[in-house]
Amino acid sequence: MSESPKLHLQGVLQSRPESAPKTLLIVLFGAIGDVTRALPLAMRIRKGWPETRISWAIEPKSAGLLERHPAVDRVVVFHRE
């Protein structure tokens, strides 16, 4: 059986600080509810890798949830055509 994503993330975040990425992009273009449910992920990444610059690609309708969020350094608004 493969390892669950949650357990894998815990192992990654507990790795040595020198292995933390300099930047990380979360891509989640979903609805407001999807973004709300994913916010703990950003907080967990921030806690595990405090020096990592976290960006989040999102649709305009959900962008307000991430503006001024303490775990997100940059919001990339993606306009679907």
N, C-alpha and C positions, 0 to 999 in steps of 0.2 A: 504494500500500500504506500501511496505517496504521502508526504508530509502535508498537513493542512497549511493554507496560506498564513493563518494567524500564528501558528507555531513557527513557521519559517521566518516571519517578520520579527518575532521575538528574538530568535537566534541571531538574525542579522543586526538588530539594534543593540544587542548585547556584545557585539564584536568590538574589537579594539578601536579606539577613536581615530587612529591614523588610517583606518580602512573606510571611514565615512566619506561619502561622495561630496565634492565641493558644491554641486548643484543637483537638484532633483525636480522633475516635472511630473505633477499629478495631472492626468488627462481624464476628466470626467465631465462630459457635456450633458449629463442627465438633468432631470427635473429637480426642483428645489428639495424635494424629499430625499432624493438620491444623494445630493450634495450634503444635506444635513446629516445623513447617516454616515457619510465618509469623513466628516470633520474630526472624529476621534483619531483617525489614521494620521492626519496632519499633526495633531497634538503629540501622538506617540513618536512620530518621526522627529519632531522638534525636541522632545525630551531625550531621545536616544542619540541624536546627532545635532546638538545645539548650534554648531558652526555651519551646518549645511544650509545653503540658500534654497528655499522651497518656493517653487512657482506652481501655479495651478491654472490650467487651461479650462475655460468654462464658457457657457453660453451667456449672453447678456441678461436673460431673465433671472439667473441665479447669482450673478456677479456680486450683488449687494451683500450676500451672505459672507463673502470672503474679504470684502474691503475692511481694512483695519483688524482683521483676524490676527491674533498674536502668533500663530504658527505659520502664516503665509506671508512671504516677503514680496511676492509679485503676483498679480492677477493678470492673466492673459485672456482677454475676451475674444472669443471665436464666434464670428457671425456666419451662420450657415446660409447658403444661398438656396 
